[in-house]
Amino acid sequence: MADAFLIKGLDGAKTLSGIIAVNGSKNAALPALALPFLFSDTVILENVPALEDIHRVEELLQSLGVLCKKQKPNRYELTAQNVCNTTLSPDIAKRLRASILFTGPLLARFGRVSFPHPGGCVIGERPIDLFMEGFEKMGARVNEKNGMYDVIAPKNGLRGADIFFRTQSVTAAETFLMAAVLARGKTILRNVPVEPEIGELVSFLQSRGARISGAETHRLEIIGGEPLSADGVAYSIIPDRIETGSFLILSALAGKKVTITRCNPEHVGSVIAHLRSSGVNLLVDEDTITITSSRAKRMQSFYKSISMKTHEYPGFPTDLQAPMAVFLTQADGEALIFETIFEGRLGYVPELVRMGAKIQDMGPHKIFIQGGTPLRGRELESPDLRAGLAFIIAALVAKGESIVHNAYSIDRGYEQIEKRLQKIGVSIKRISA
């Protein structure tokens, strides 16, 4: 039987209190786990979150021949000196979109990589043509047969290229950034996203000798060369800004006084601005955010609705669009959400409507929310990682009990979520259902 979460709703009451810490960023840890292929020695990673996606990557690395030592729960030592295989396991890669991050480093280091179309959350079309075109510009030959892509570098290795990303893609930018570190000559990446996860990756590579200019801009220039040396310097994973934003929204709806620690408020500036505009009381310090409420009960909603649209960083994150929709069902007034990144990211809406939310579907990218509507507990099926967390939030503010099925999808991005939420007063437990 699969795991699910049983949640007792607060019926609009704001009773949660205490401290909840943010873990290392999933979206920063995944590309960091591909770094060993760029180094001639051991790469040390710290503050790596213990997530299902991370466990799958660990299995993927081991299947390639990478030596993975786990000195303590959140610290990895990774060495790629004995890689014996450059084919990404279809069983793992088809379940994990981030598996494509490993194609660039493997191809650059070993001259060949084979992989299936990557999997992950079902949130719309996520084509890989940017990757195929980029590899070809770097001189590689791309073949597709029986559902597998086989990419072969030129005899003397990948060569530098001028690559323009037609659409901003964090994963593509990270993949070609790492490939360019080992490619011959100069690579220019254009229309690069400026997400913090990319900035941190660039910063670490620069610190270990990689010749990269244009950090935190939309244009990166990389002069490739030989494998780098880590020399025992660890790469510490930054706090997860999506987890930070999730806890902010949850605390705004159900918190009396909740302090979020070990976070970087600068990375969630858009979320903070939206919540403050809606009337949420936030106190922001260097690495903590405290949310307080003067009301214990929902006599009437005292947040006002605000329309929002998702956008690449530093705009409002698409990964927090579903939790924000739950927030807006409880705010006074009407709001429009415009999802600009993925056309399949509104698939959670029918479940919220069944809970009592008044949401009008306006096509694959827009929904119209009439706020101030109490929610009722029910059984919910988590369709993907971020919508699953949104369902936990919805169940928490609803009246009665809810069961959120497919806990695995949530475990992919939130470490031991039930135990951490229990510490601030959430009535949630993991069950078999």
N, C-alpha and C positions, 0 to 999 in steps of 0.2 A: 504493500500500500504506500502511496505517496504522502509526503508530509504536507500539512496545511497549518494555518494559523487560526486559532480561536481567539476572538477579540470581543471584550465586553465594552460596548459603547458608553460614552459619557453623556449622551443626549444634550450636547452643547455646553456642558459644564466645563469650567477651566480650573482643573484641579492638579495638573501635573506640576511637579517641582523637583528641583535638584540639578545635578550636573551630568552632562552627557558629552563625552569626548569624541572628536572626529578622528577617524583612522586615516591611514595613508591612501592616496588617490589610486583608484583602480585604473583610471585612464592614463596615469603617469607610470604606474608599475608595469603595465603590459608592454609598452615599448622598451622600458628599461630591461626587461627580461630578454630582449633580443640583442642587448649590447655585447654579450660574450663573444659573438662572432667578429666583432671589430677589434678585439684585444688579444694580444699575445700572451697575456697572463690572466690571473683570476680577477673577476669583477665582483665586488662586494655591494650588495644592495641592502639598505636598512629601511625600516618602517613600511615593509611590504604587507598589505592587508591579506588576511587569511580568507580568501573568497573562493567560490567554486571555479570561477574563470581562471584564477591564479593557479589553482590545483591542476586544471586541465593543461595550462601552459607548462607547468612543471613536468607533467607526463609527456607532453610534446617534446620538450627539451631532452628528456632522458631517452626518448625513442630515437633522437638524432645522434646521441652519443655525448651530449653535454654532461659534464660532471656537476651534479647539483648537491651541495652540502647545505643543510639547514642547521645553523649553529644554535639558533633560538627561534621561536615562532615567527618573528618578523624580519629575520636576517638571513640572506642567502649568500653563498659563495659559489660562483658559477665559472666553470672553465671549459672552453671549447677546443681544447688541443687534440682531443681524440674523437672528433666527429667522424662517424663512419657512414652516415646516411644523409642525403639532402632531399628526401621525400617527406613532406609533411603528412602524418598519419591521417587518412581520410576520416576515420572514426572520430578523431579529435577536432580536426580543422573544420569539418562540416557543422560542428556545434558551436564554433567560436569565430566570430568575425575578426577578432584581433590576430588570428593565426596568420593573416596576410602580412602582418608587420615583419615576420621572419623571412619573407621571400627576398627582400632587398639585401639584407645583411648576408644571408646564405649565398645568394647569387654572386655578390661582390667578393666574398671570401673564397668560395669553393668553385665558382664558375658554372654552377648548375643548381636548379631547384625545381621540384615537381610538387604540385599541390592541387587540391580540388577547389571548387568554388566555395569560398568561406561561408560559414553559417552565422548564427547569432540570433538576436531578437527579430521577430517578424514585425518590422515597423516601416515597411515600404521598400521600394526598389533601391538596392545598393550596388550598382554596377561596378565592375573592376576594370573598365576600359581605360581609366586613368593610369592604372598600373601597367597594363599591357603596352600602351602607347609609350609610357616612360621607359620601360625596359628596352623597347625597340630603339628609342632615341639614344640610349646608352650602348647600342650596338648588339643587343641580345636578339636571338631568334626565339620566337614564341610559337609553340605548337599546342594544339588542343586535340585530345583523343580520349574517348570513353569517359568523359567527365573530368579529365585531369589536364592541367596545364603543365607543359614541360618547357622551361625557359633555360636557354643555354647562352652563356656569355661568349664573346670572342676569345680567341686563343690567348691573347695577352691581357684578358680581363675587361671589365666594363670600362667604358671611356666617359669622360665628362660630357654633359649635354646641357642645353638650355631648355628647361621644361616649364611650361605655363599650365597651371591647373585651371581648367575651364570653370570648375566649381571648387570652392575652398573645401579641402578634405584634410582633416587632422591626420588620419591614418596614412593617407598617401604622402603627405608632407614628411611625416616621421620615417616612413619606409625609404623614401628617396634621399632624405638627409643622411640616413645611416649608410645606404648604398654608396652615396657620393664620397663618404669619408675614405673608402678604399678604392674608388674608381681612379683611373688615370686622367690627370688634367683637371680642368675647372668645370664645375657644375653650377648652374644658376637655376634656382627654384623661384618661380614667380607666382603671385597671388597666394602666398602662404598664409594660413591662419595664424593668429597671434595668441592662441590659447596658452595659458601658463604652463601646461604640460610640455608643449614644444619648447618654450623658453628655458625650462629647467633642463631638458635633454640637451639643448644646444650649449647651455652653460657648463654642464658636466663634461661634454665632449671637448669644449674649448680648454677646460682646466687640465685635460689629459693630453693636450697637444694637437687636437684637431684644428685645422685652419678654416675657420668659419667666420664670416662677417655678415652683418645685417641682423643680429639677434633682436627679437621682438619687433621685427618689421615684416612687411609682406614680401620682401625679397631677400633670399639667402644666397650667399656665394660660398662655395666649398671648394677648396683645393685638396684633391685626394692624394693618398699616399699609402704607406705601409700600415699594418696593424698598430694600434695604439698600445700604450702600457699604462695600467691602472696604478701600479706601484703601491698597492694596499690602500689607496684612497677610496672611501666608501661613497656611494651615491645614495643619499637619503631622500626617500619619496615624499613629495609635498602632501599637505592635507587634502583630502578629497572635497572639492568645492561642491560637487553634486550632493554628497552626503550632508555637508554643511547646510546647503539650501533646503534639503529635505527636512532636516531637523528644525530649521527656522520656520518653515510653513506649518509643520506639525505643532510646534510650540506656540505659534501665533494663534492657532485654532483652539488648542486645549491646555495651554500652559498658564499657571498662576505666576510662577517665577522659575524659569529654566535658563541655565547658563550653558552655552555651548563652548567647549574649550578645545585647545589644540587645533584651531582653525586659522585660516588667513582671510580676514574680512575683505581685503582688497579684491580677492578672487570672486566674491559674491556681491560686488557692488550693485549690479543691476537688480538682484533679488532684494537687497536691503532697500534700495530706492523705491521699488514697487510696493513693498510691504509698508514702508513709512508713508507713502502717498495714500495708502488705504487706511492708515490710522493705527498701525501696529507700533507699540512702544518698544523701541530697541535701544540698548546701550552698547556701543561698540568700543572695544579696547584693542590693544595690539594683536592679541591672539584669542580673544574671547568675545562672545556676543551674548547679552542677556536680554530675554524677552519677559516682560511683566504685563499683567492684566489687573485692572482695578475691579473687575467684575468676576464673580465666581460662577454666575449662571447666565444663560442667554435669555435675559428678559426680552431683548430684541437685539439683533445684530448691531454692533457698534463699529464695524468696519464698513467702508464704502467700496463699491465695485470700481475697478479700474480695468480698462481694456489693455491688452498687451499682445505683443507678437514676439516670437522667438527669433533669434539672430545669432550669428557667429559672435564669439567673444570680442568685445566685452558686453555684448547684448544679452538678453535673457536666454538662458540655456534651454535648448530643446528637451534635454533630459529632465527638466523641472516643469515642463509644460503641464503634464498630467496632475502632479501635486498642486500646482497653482490653480488648475481648474476646480479641484475640490475646495480650495480656499474661497474661490469666487462664488461657489454655490452657497456659501455661508455669509457672504457680504451683502450689504444693502444695495440694491440697484441692478443695473444691467451691464453686461460686459461682453466684449467680443475678443475671442482668442484667435490669433492668426498664426498658424504653424507654417513657417517658411522653409524648414529643413527637410522633413520627411512627410510624404503624402499618406503614410499608413499609421501615423502616430495618434490618431483620434479613435482607434478601435476600442478603447476603454469606455467610451461615452455611453453606449447602451446599458452597461452595468450600473453606472451612476444614475441613469434615468430610472432604472428599476428600483433604486434605493430611494427615489423620490425627488431627485434633482430635476430642475426644469432647464433642459439644454436642447437647443435646436441645432440640428445638423445643417450646415450651410455648404456642404461639399467636402472634398478630401483635405482641405487646408483650414477651414474655418468653423467655429462653433459660436453660438450666441447663448449666453448664460443669464438666466433670471435668478438673482441671488436671494438670500434670506429664506431658503427653503430647508426645513428640517429633513434629515436623512433617516431611513429605517434600516436596521440591520438585515442582512441576507447572506446567502452563499454566493461567493464571487470566484471567478476563475481568472487568475492572473495571466494576462496575455504576453507580458514581457516584463523585463526587469523594472523599469521606471513606473509603468502603470501598476505593477504589483505593489510598490511602495505607496503609490497614491491610494490604492484600495485599503491599505492598512490605515492610512490617515482618515479616509472616509468612514471606515468601520469604527474608528475611535470617536469621531464626533457624532455618530449615529445613535439612535435609540435602539436598545436591544443588542443581541449578540450577532456577530457575523463570523463566517468562516471564509478565509481567503485560501483557495486551493493553489496548487503548483508553487509551493514554497521554494522549490529549487530555483525558479526564475528570479526570485528575490535574493536568495543566497548567492547568486552570481555577482551581486554588486554591494551587498550589505552584510557585513560580518556579524553573525550571532545577533541579528536585529532584535529578536524577542528578549534576550537577556539584557541588552542595553536599554531597551525601552522600559522594561520592568523596573529598572533602577530609578526612573523618574515618575513611576506610578501608573504606567500603562498596564491594564489587565489583558495580557496577551500570553498565550502559550502555544507551543508546537504540539500538534497532534498528528496521528495517522488517520487519513480519511480517504 
